Amino acid sequence: MKRWLALFVLLAMPLTPALAQTRPAGSSAREEFLGKLVAAAMERTHHTVRYISSYVQIPYPGGDVPADTGVCTDEIIRSYRAVGVDLQKEVHEDMVRNFAAYPRQRRWLSTKPDSNIDHRRVPNLMVFFERQGEILPITQHAEDYVPGDIVAWNLGGGVLHIGIVVDQKSLQSGRSMIVHNIGEGPKMEDVLFHWKIIGHYRYFGPRQ
């Protein structure tokens, strides 16, 4: 545990350029969207990714750090990119309009939005999902966390983490598994209640 905790710096990365995406309307369309998002997240587990959290200048929009590197937020970003939602663009645009709503931690020395890194920070993603998505209850009941949900945790010591619920269940606990990267690349694991949950969200893409 100490080894991967030492690596964490609250960053993450993106993938291929996003297509224009509108928020799906209707329950069946929303279910279809979440199904595609879950499939994209599970596909991420077939990639080899070195946990590197360095600041990297990337194109905008559709920018990504090298595909073989990344952190926890990159798995969220890349999964959404695969279904046509560019979180780099969406987070940046929301921060440009509402910069005061986002945390400006002293270590970041943030005085203005930065499309290279803002979307790769867990606290910023949490605020974005709170503002633009659905805030869901934080409970200790596994059935309250459904495939496609985004979960954020506090690992302790000011270290935050984020992952996505998928539709595979643990044979041991019966809980839905989580796709995340906590230092050893994207993996699917039974870790929903391993740490203190501090955020639970559902996001279907930008409003029109």
C-alpha positions in Angstrom: 0.0 0.0 0.0 2.8 2.5 0.9 4.3 2.0 -2.5 1.3 3.1 -4.6 0.2 5.7 -2.0 3.6 7.4 -2.6 2.9 7.6 -6.3 -0.5 9.4 -6.0 -0.5 13.1 -6.9 -4.2 13.5 -7.7 -3.8 13.6 -11.5 -4.9 11.5 -14.5 -5.1 11.3 -18.3 -7.2 11.2 -21.6 -7.4 9.2 -24.9 -8.6 9.8 -28.5 -10.4 12.9 -29.7 -14.0 13.0 -28.6 -17.0 13.2 -30.9 -19.8 15.7 -30.3 -22.0 14.1 -27.6 -25.4 15.2 -26.2 -26.9 14.0 -23.0 -29.1 11.1 -23.8 -32.8 11.6 -23.1 -35.1 8.9 -21.8 -34.4 5.9 -19.5 -33.6 3.5 -22.3 -31.1 5.9 -23.9 -29.5 6.6 -20.5 -29.2 2.9 -19.8 -27.6 2.4 -23.3 -25.1 5.2 -22.6 -24.1 3.7 -19.2 -23.8 0.3 -20.8 -21.3 1.7 -23.4 -19.4 3.5 -20.7 -19.1 0.4 -18.6 -17.8 -1.6 -21.6 -15.3 1.2 -22.3 -14.1 1.1 -18.7 -13.7 -2.7 -18.8 -11.8 -2.5 -22.1 -9.3 -0.2 -20.3 -8.2 -3.2 -18.2 -6.5 -4.7 -21.3 -4.1 -1.8 -21.5 -0.6 -1.6 -19.9 -0.3 1.8 -18.2 2.6 3.0 -16.0 1.5 5.2 -13.1 3.1 8.6 -14.0 1.5 11.7 -12.6 3.8 14.4 -14.1 2.5 17.6 -15.6 2.3 17.3 -19.4 1.3 19.9 -21.9 -1.3 18.3 -24.2 -3.5 19.6 -27.1 -6.9 21.0 -26.5 -9.5 19.7 -27.0 -9.1 16.0 -27.2 -5.6 16.1 -25.6 -4.0 13.1 -23.9 -0.8 12.2 -22.2 1.1 9.2 -23.6 -1.2 6.2 -23.9 1.1 4.0 -21.8 1.0 6.4 -18.8 -1.7 7.7 -16.5 -3.3 7.8 -13.1 -6.7 7.2 -11.6 -8.5 10.1 -13.3 -7.3 9.0 -16.7 -9.4 5.9 -16.6 -12.5 8.0 -16.1 -11.4 10.4 -18.9 -10.5 7.7 -21.3 -13.6 5.7 -20.7 -15.8 8.8 -21.4 -13.7 9.7 -24.4 -14.5 6.2 -25.8 -18.2 7.1 -25.7 -17.8 10.6 -27.2 -17.5 12.8 -24.1 -14.4 14.9 -23.8 -14.0 15.6 -20.1 -11.0 17.8 -20.8 -13.2 20.1 -22.8 -16.2 19.9 -20.5 -14.2 20.5 -17.3 -12.2 23.3 -18.8 -15.3 25.1 -20.2 -17.0 24.9 -16.8 -14.0 26.2 -15.0 -13.6 29.1 -17.4 -17.2 30.1 -16.6 -17.1 29.2 -12.9 -13.5 29.1 -11.7 -14.4 30.2 -8.1 -16.5 27.0 -7.7 -13.4 24.8 -8.1 -10.8 24.1 -5.4 -7.5 25.9 -5.8 -5.2 23.9 -3.6 -2.0 25.7 -2.6 0.2 23.0 -4.1 -1.3 23.7 -7.5 -0.8 27.4 -7.4 -3.8 27.7 -9.7 -4.7 31.3 -10.6 -6.6 30.4 -13.8 -8.0 27.4 -15.6 -5.4 25.1 -17.2 -6.7 22.6 -19.8 -3.5 20.6 -19.6 -4.2 19.3 -16.0 -7.5 20.6 -14.5 -9.5 17.6 -15.7 -6.9 15.2 -14.4 -7.3 16.2 -10.7 -9.7 14.3 -8.6 -11.1 17.3 -6.6 -11.9 19.1 -9.9 -13.7 16.0 -11.3 -15.7 15.8 -8.1 -16.8 19.4 -8.4 -17.6 19.0 -12.1 -19.7 15.9 -11.5 -21.5 17.6 -8.7 -22.3 20.6 -10.9 -23.0 18.9 -14.2 -24.0 15.4 -13.3 -26.1 13.7 -10.6 -25.1 13.5 -7.0 -26.0 10.1 -5.6 -26.2 9.0 -2.0 -23.1 7.7 -0.2 -24.1 4.5 1.6 -22.7 1.3 2.8 -25.2 -0.7 0.7 -23.5 -2.3 -2.3 -26.8 -2.3 -4.2 -26.9 1.5 -4.3 -23.8 1.6 -6.6 -24.8 0.6 -10.1 -22.7 0.1 -13.3 -21.6 3.4 -14.8 -21.6 5.2 -11.4 -18.4 7.2 -10.5 -17.1 6.8 -7.0 -14.4 8.9 -5.3 -12.6 7.9 -2.1 -10.3 9.5 0.5 -7.4 7.1 1.0 -6.1 9.1 3.9 -3.4 11.7 4.3 -5.0 14.0 1.8 -4.8 11.4 -1.0 -8.0 11.1 -3.2 -8.9 8.4 -5.6 -11.6 7.8 -8.3 -13.0 4.8 -10.2 -16.0 3.5 -12.1 -18.5 0.8 -11.2 -18.8 -1.9 -13.8 -21.3 -4.8 -14.4 -19.1 -7.6 -13.2 -19.6 -8.8 -9.6 -17.2 -10.3 -7.1 -17.7 -14.1 -6.6 -16.6 -13.6 -3.0 -18.7 -10.6 -1.9 -21.4 -10.3 -4.6 -20.5 -6.6 -5.0 -20.1 -4.8 -8.3 -16.5 -4.5 -9.2 -14.6 -1.2 -9.8 -12.3 -0.3 -12.7 -9.5 2.0 -11.4 -5.8 2.7 -11.4 -4.2 2.9 -8.0 -0.7 2.5 -9.1 -0.5 -0.7 -11.2 -2.4 0.3 -14.2 -6.2 -0.1 -14.9 -7.6 -3.1 -13.1 -11.1 -4.5 -12.2 -11.2 -5.2 -8.5 -13.6 -5.6 -5.6 -12.7 -2.4 -3.8 -15.9 -0.4 -3.4 -15.7 -0.3 0.4 -11.9 -0.5 0.8 -11.7 3.2 1.5 -13.9 6.0 2.7 -16.3 7.0 0.0 -16.5 10.8 -0.4 -18.3 11.1 -3.7 -20.9 9.2 -5.7 -22.0 10.5 -9.1 -23.6 9.7 -12.4 -22.8 11.7 -15.6 -24.4 11.3 -19.0 -22.4 14.0 -20.9 -23.0 17.7 -21.5 -26.4 19.3 -21.4 -27.7 21.0 -24.5 
